[in-house]
Amino acid sequence: MLVGLLVAFVAPLSPAASTSPQPTLRVLDKAPLVLGGTGFRRADRVRVEVVTESVQLVRTTRASRFGTFVVRFDTVVDACHGARAATAVGTRGSKAAIVLERPLDRYCLAPGGAP
């Protein structure tokens, strides 16, 4: 019984138990684009960048005390002309990336209407 109590006390102190979750980035909404981050360092300043067909959109936010954040962009996720990928980088080393849509060049029309 003493061994069981000792194991129960020491287990939370092991390195595997003390590692923080891996930072992740996910889509909360596609139109307009809303991204959520988890696993970032608490209160870290995070730079979130979205790549579209023609521009890069950037927002800076601060992670909560739980390491989460939500950012909104004035674009949509679209395989032809909208947001394609996003990255989030914290000033204290947290990083996450996500591919939003892969370009469908073969099916997408050029801005002038010609393929």
Z-matrix of the N, CA and C atoms (Angstrom, degrees):
N
C 1 1.443
C 2 1.530 1 111.20
N 3 1.319 2 116.77 1 -39.76
C 4 1.456 3 120.85 2 178.10
C 5 1.517 4 110.46 3 -62.59
N 6 1.334 5 117.53 4 -38.36
C 7 1.462 6 120.82 5 178.74
C 8 1.529 7 109.85 6 -63.87
N 9 1.325 8 117.57 7 -41.21
C 10 1.467 9 121.37 8 178.45
C 11 1.512 10 111.94 9 -61.06
N 12 1.310 11 117.83 10 -41.84
C 13 1.464 12 121.20 11 177.76
C 14 1.513 13 111.68 12 -66.70
N 15 1.331 14 115.87 13 -38.99
C 16 1.458 15 120.47 14 179.10
C 17 1.527 16 110.37 15 -64.56
N 18 1.333 17 117.36 16 -43.75
C 19 1.461 18 121.10 17 178.56
C 20 1.534 19 110.10 18 -63.79
N 21 1.306 20 117.64 19 -41.99
C 22 1.461 21 121.08 20 179.68
C 23 1.526 22 111.38 21 -63.63
N 24 1.315 23 117.89 22 -31.87
C 25 1.457 24 121.90 23 -179.84
C 26 1.525 25 111.59 24 -79.83
N 27 1.337 26 118.18 25 -39.82
C 28 1.465 27 122.58 26 -175.11
C 29 1.525 28 111.81 27 -81.18
N 30 1.331 29 119.35 28 -30.60
C 31 1.468 30 122.14 29 -175.68
C 32 1.525 31 113.03 30 -55.12
N 33 1.350 32 119.76 31 -44.57
C 34 1.468 33 118.11 32 179.22
C 35 1.522 34 114.07 33 -65.39
N 36 1.312 35 117.73 34 -15.94
C 37 1.452 36 120.90 35 -179.54
C 38 1.523 37 112.75 36 -88.95
N 39 1.335 38 117.70 37 -6.04
C 40 1.459 39 120.85 38 -177.62
C 41 1.522 40 110.25 39 -68.89
N 42 1.349 41 118.81 40 153.83
C 43 1.462 42 121.74 41 -178.02
C 44 1.521 43 112.99 42 -59.03
N 45 1.329 44 118.32 43 -37.16
C 46 1.457 45 120.19 44 -178.45
C 47 1.523 46 110.91 45 -64.35
N 48 1.290 47 117.77 46 -35.55
C 49 1.459 48 120.74 47 -178.49
C 50 1.528 49 111.88 48 -76.29
N 51 1.319 50 118.14 49 -22.38
C 52 1.459 51 120.15 50 -175.50
C 53 1.524 52 113.61 51 -93.72
N 54 1.327 53 118.73 52 -3.66
C 55 1.455 54 119.73 53 -179.93
C 56 1.516 55 110.20 54 -72.34
N 57 1.328 56 115.41 55 141.36
C 58 1.457 57 120.06 56 179.57
C 59 1.523 58 108.99 57 -82.75
N 60 1.329 59 117.38 58 158.90
C 61 1.456 60 120.01 59 -179.90
C 62 1.523 61 111.28 60 -65.51
N 63 1.307 62 115.96 61 152.16
C 64 1.465 63 122.62 62 178.17
C 65 1.527 64 109.18 63 -68.17
N 66 1.325 65 119.08 64 132.75
C 67 1.461 66 120.38 65 177.33
C 68 1.532 67 110.95 66 -60.84
N 69 1.322 68 116.07 67 136.59
C 70 1.461 69 121.15 68 178.40
C 71 1.517 70 109.48 69 -134.85
N 72 1.312 71 114.51 70 156.71
C 73 1.455 72 122.88 71 178.71
C 74 1.517 73 106.29 72 -130.37
N 75 1.340 74 117.45 73 133.64
C 76 1.464 75 119.28 74 179.57
C 77 1.519 76 110.68 75 -142.42
N 78 1.326 77 114.84 76 158.73
C 79 1.461 78 121.92 77 179.44
C 80 1.522 79 108.77 78 -84.67
N 81 1.327 80 116.28 79 123.92
C 82 1.460 81 121.53 80 175.36
C 83 1.522 82 111.00 81 -95.91
N 84 1.342 83 116.67 82 -29.31
C 85 1.460 84 122.01 83 176.41
C 86 1.522 85 107.79 84 -155.19
N 87 1.354 86 116.79 85 146.56
C 88 1.466 87 120.65 86 -177.83
C 89 1.518 88 113.93 87 -98.26
N 90 1.336 89 118.75 88 -21.15
C 91 1.454 90 120.22 89 -177.35
C 92 1.517 91 110.45 90 -144.74
N 93 1.311 92 120.38 91 101.36
C 94 1.467 93 126.96 92 -6.97
C 95 1.529 94 110.49 93 -70.77
N 96 1.307 95 115.21 94 163.13
C 97 1.461 96 121.39 95 -177.08
C 98 1.521 97 111.30 96 -69.13
N 99 1.331 98 115.80 97 123.99
C 100 1.459 99 122.40 98 175.57
C 101 1.522 100 106.97 99 -127.04
N 102 1.332 101 116.61 100 124.27
C 103 1.460 102 122.54 101 -179.65
C 104 1.517 103 110.29 102 -112.57
N 105 1.320 104 115.53 103 145.16
C 106 1.455 105 121.46 104 176.05
C 107 1.512 106 109.94 105 -122.70
N 108 1.318 107 116.56 106 139.48
C 109 1.455 108 121.76 107 178.41
C 110 1.522 109 109.91 108 -117.58
N 111 1.329 110 116.36 109 143.36
C 112 1.466 111 122.41 110 175.50
C 113 1.522 112 108.55 111 -136.51
N 114 1.318 113 115.99 112 158.69
C 115 1.460 114 120.80 113 176.49
C 116 1.518 115 115.01 114 80.02
N 117 1.334 116 117.91 115 9.88
C 118 1.463 117 120.63 116 178.10
C 119 1.528 118 109.09 117 -83.02
N 120 1.302 119 117.04 118 163.25
C 121 1.461 120 120.35 119 179.05
C 122 1.521 121 109.39 120 -67.67
N 123 1.314 122 116.27 121 142.70
C 124 1.467 123 120.35 122 -175.39
C 125 1.526 124 111.13 123 -60.51
N 126 1.311 125 114.91 124 136.45
C 127 1.469 126 124.28 125 178.16
C 128 1.527 127 113.44 126 59.99
N 129 1.328 128 117.91 127 18.31
C 130 1.465 129 121.53 128 179.35
C 131 1.527 130 110.09 129 -74.41
N 132 1.320 131 117.21 130 142.19
C 133 1.460 132 121.37 131 173.77
C 134 1.528 133 106.65 132 -81.36
N 135 1.332 134 115.46 133 126.39
C 136 1.466 135 121.16 134 -174.01
C 137 1.522 136 109.96 135 -120.20
N 138 1.334 137 115.71 136 131.72
C 139 1.468 138 122.38 137 176.28
C 140 1.527 139 107.04 138 -101.65
N 141 1.330 140 115.97 139 118.28
C 142 1.457 141 121.73 140 -178.96
C 143 1.527 142 107.82 141 -109.03
N 144 1.327 143 115.75 142 126.20
C 145 1.463 144 121.48 143 -177.57
C 146 1.518 145 109.22 144 -122.80
N 147 1.332 146 116.10 145 131.28
C 148 1.457 147 122.81 146 177.37
C 149 1.523 148 107.97 147 -114.87
N 150 1.322 149 116.24 148 131.94
C 151 1.456 150 121.71 149 179.22
C 152 1.526 151 108.30 150 -103.65
N 153 1.323 152 115.95 151 126.04
C 154 1.462 153 121.54 152 175.27
C 155 1.522 154 107.40 153 -110.44
N 156 1.315 155 115.82 154 -173.03
C 157 1.454 156 120.12 155 -179.96
C 158 1.530 157 111.83 156 -60.02
N 159 1.330 158 116.66 157 -36.44
C 160 1.459 159 118.81 158 -172.77
C 161 1.527 160 116.07 159 -122.45
N 162 1.333 161 118.76 160 -18.00
C 163 1.464 162 120.05 161 -175.82
C 164 1.523 163 111.32 162 -139.97
N 165 1.321 164 114.07 163 166.90
C 166 1.458 165 121.37 164 172.14
C 167 1.527 166 107.19 165 -112.57
N 168 1.320 167 115.53 166 129.23
C 169 1.458 168 121.02 167 178.60
C 170 1.518 169 107.98 168 -106.71
N 171 1.334 170 116.83 169 136.98
C 172 1.466 171 120.46 170 -175.48
C 173 1.525 172 109.79 171 -129.22
N 174 1.313 173 114.94 172 137.36
C 175 1.460 174 122.78 173 172.24
C 176 1.525 175 107.62 174 -132.34
N 177 1.315 176 116.24 175 144.22
C 178 1.458 177 120.93 176 174.35
C 179 1.520 178 107.26 177 -116.20
N 180 1.323 179 115.56 178 135.59
C 181 1.452 180 121.11 179 -178.81
C 182 1.521 181 109.13 180 -142.76
N 183 1.293 182 116.45 181 176.01
C 184 1.459 183 120.79 182 177.41
C 185 1.523 184 107.59 183 -121.62
N 186 1.328 185 115.73 184 131.37
C 187 1.462 186 120.83 185 176.71
C 188 1.528 187 109.49 186 -67.44
N 189 1.302 188 115.86 187 148.64
C 190 1.466 189 120.90 188 178.71
C 191 1.526 190 110.06 189 -72.38
N 192 1.310 191 115.82 190 179.38
C 193 1.467 192 118.84 191 177.48
C 194 1.519 193 111.22 192 -67.37
N 195 1.339 194 117.10 193 -13.91
C 196 1.463 195 121.92 194 176.50
C 197 1.526 196 111.61 195 -96.22
N 198 1.340 197 117.78 196 0.24
C 199 1.463 198 121.85 197 178.36
C 200 1.518 199 113.82 198 82.32
N 201 1.328 200 117.54 199 23.55
C 202 1.458 201 121.27 200 -179.32
C 203 1.525 202 110.93 201 -116.01
N 204 1.327 203 115.95 202 158.89
C 205 1.464 204 121.42 203 174.80
C 206 1.522 205 109.36 204 -157.36
N 207 1.321 206 115.67 205 163.00
C 208 1.463 207 123.31 206 174.54
C 209 1.516 208 107.30 207 -135.72
N 210 1.346 209 116.85 208 132.95
C 211 1.465 210 121.73 209 176.54
C 212 1.526 211 109.34 210 -131.01
N 213 1.318 212 115.21 211 148.29
C 214 1.462 213 121.96 212 -178.27
C 215 1.523 214 108.98 213 -120.49
N 216 1.326 215 116.29 214 138.40
C 217 1.460 216 122.22 215 178.75
C 218 1.527 217 109.13 216 -122.56
N 219 1.331 218 116.22 217 147.79
C 220 1.463 219 121.55 218 177.87
C 221 1.528 220 110.36 219 -86.60
N 222 1.324 221 115.42 220 61.44
C 223 1.453 222 122.38 221 176.07
C 224 1.516 223 107.31 222 -152.06
N 225 1.313 224 116.76 223 174.26
C 226 1.456 225 121.59 224 177.62
C 227 1.522 226 109.14 225 -123.26
N 228 1.322 227 116.51 226 162.89
C 229 1.459 228 121.09 227 174.60
C 230 1.519 229 106.42 228 -89.38
N 231 1.328 230 116.11 229 120.05
C 232 1.457 231 122.00 230 -177.80
C 233 1.519 232 107.74 231 -150.01
N 234 1.309 233 117.26 232 132.35
C 235 1.459 234 121.42 233 -176.18
C 236 1.520 235 112.91 234 -66.83
N 237 1.331 236 118.10 235 -22.29
C 238 1.459 237 119.72 236 -177.42
C 239 1.531 238 113.84 237 -98.02
N 240 1.340 239 117.05 238 -46.23
C 241 1.460 240 118.41 239 -172.16
C 242 1.520 241 114.82 240 -132.21
N 243 1.300 242 119.10 241 -0.81
C 244 1.456 243 121.23 242 -176.84
C 245 1.515 244 113.17 243 -101.28
N 246 1.315 245 114.92 244 -157.77
C 247 1.460 246 121.99 245 -178.76
C 248 1.528 247 110.27 246 -64.35
N 249 1.324 248 115.83 247 138.30
C 250 1.462 249 120.35 248 -177.22
C 251 1.524 250 113.58 249 -117.39
N 252 1.327 251 117.56 250 -33.26
C 253 1.466 252 120.72 251 -177.22
C 254 1.520 253 109.16 252 -153.74
N 255 1.333 254 115.33 253 158.62
C 256 1.458 255 120.02 254 178.90
C 257 1.519 256 109.84 255 -144.77
N 258 1.331 257 115.59 256 148.61
C 259 1.459 258 121.97 257 174.64
C 260 1.520 259 108.59 258 -133.08
N 261 1.320 260 114.99 259 150.90
C 262 1.463 261 121.20 260 175.78
C 263 1.523 262 107.23 261 -133.61
N 264 1.326 263 116.77 262 126.06
C 265 1.456 264 121.65 263 -178.09
C 266 1.524 265 108.59 264 -130.13
N 267 1.318 266 115.13 265 122.46
C 268 1.455 267 120.69 266 177.62
C 269 1.517 268 110.97 267 -87.58
N 270 1.314 269 116.94 268 152.88
C 271 1.463 270 120.61 269 -179.49
C 272 1.529 271 111.94 270 -69.35
N 273 1.332 272 116.87 271 -14.64
C 274 1.462 273 120.27 272 179.85
C 275 1.527 274 112.61 273 -106.62
N 276 1.352 275 116.82 274 20.19
C 277 1.456 276 120.61 275 170.65
C 278 1.513 277 117.66 276 104.06
N 279 1.317 278 119.74 277 -8.39
C 280 1.464 279 120.70 278 178.42
C 281 1.521 280 109.63 279 -73.04
N 282 1.356 281 116.65 280 136.92
C 283 1.465 282 121.06 281 -179.70
C 284 1.517 283 109.84 282 -141.85
N 285 1.335 284 115.77 283 142.98
C 286 1.458 285 121.55 284 174.72
C 287 1.522 286 107.88 285 -151.16
N 288 1.326 287 116.22 286 151.83
C 289 1.467 288 121.17 287 178.57
C 290 1.517 289 108.80 288 -144.46
N 291 1.330 290 115.01 289 155.75
C 292 1.459 291 120.52 290 179.54
C 293 1.519 292 108.76 291 -150.06
N 294 1.338 293 116.44 292 141.65
C 295 1.456 294 122.20 293 172.10
C 296 1.520 295 105.76 294 -93.84
N 297 1.318 296 116.72 295 121.92
C 298 1.458 297 121.32 296 -176.64
C 299 1.516 298 111.78 297 -84.28
N 300 1.305 299 117.26 298 -48.36
C 301 1.461 300 123.24 299 177.99
C 302 1.520 301 107.99 300 -151.29
N 303 1.295 302 115.62 301 142.11
C 304 1.462 303 119.95 302 174.92
C 305 1.531 304 108.21 303 -89.68
N 306 1.335 305 117.88 304 137.64
C 307 1.465 306 120.13 305 -179.86
C 308 1.526 307 111.19 306 -61.68
N 309 1.307 308 116.26 307 138.29
C 310 1.460 309 122.49 308 176.41
C 311 1.521 310 108.23 309 -108.56
N 312 1.334 311 116.46 310 60.92
C 313 1.461 312 121.89 311 -172.80
C 314 1.526 313 112.93 312 -50.42
N 315 1.288 314 116.32 313 -36.37
C 316 1.452 315 120.28 314 -177.00
C 317 1.534 316 111.60 315 -67.06
N 318 1.318 317 117.62 316 -26.42
C 319 1.461 318 121.42 317 -177.51
C 320 1.526 319 113.69 318 -106.80
N 321 1.312 320 117.39 319 -13.85
C 322 1.466 321 120.51 320 -175.71
C 323 1.513 322 111.31 321 -85.96
N 324 1.320 323 115.55 322 142.67
C 325 1.464 324 120.99 323 176.15
C 326 1.522 325 108.70 324 -89.26
N 327 1.308 326 115.17 325 145.52
C 328 1.461 327 120.86 326 174.85
C 329 1.523 328 107.77 327 -67.42
N 330 1.340 329 118.21 328 159.57
C 331 1.464 330 120.54 329 -178.17
C 332 1.526 331 113.74 330 -52.24
N 333 1.320 332 118.81 331 -30.53
C 334 1.480 333 121.69 332 179.62
C 335 1.517 334 113.02 333 -81.09
N 336 1.360 335 118.26 334 -5.66
C 337 1.456 336 121.29 335 178.86
C 338 1.504 337 113.37 336 104.23
N 339 1.351 338 118.78 337 -16.07
C 340 1.464 339 121.22 338 -179.98
C 341 1.521 340 109.16 339 -88.67
N 342 1.337 341 118.25 340 143.04
C 343 1.477 342 120.77 341 178.98
C 344 1.507 343 113.25 342 -67.62
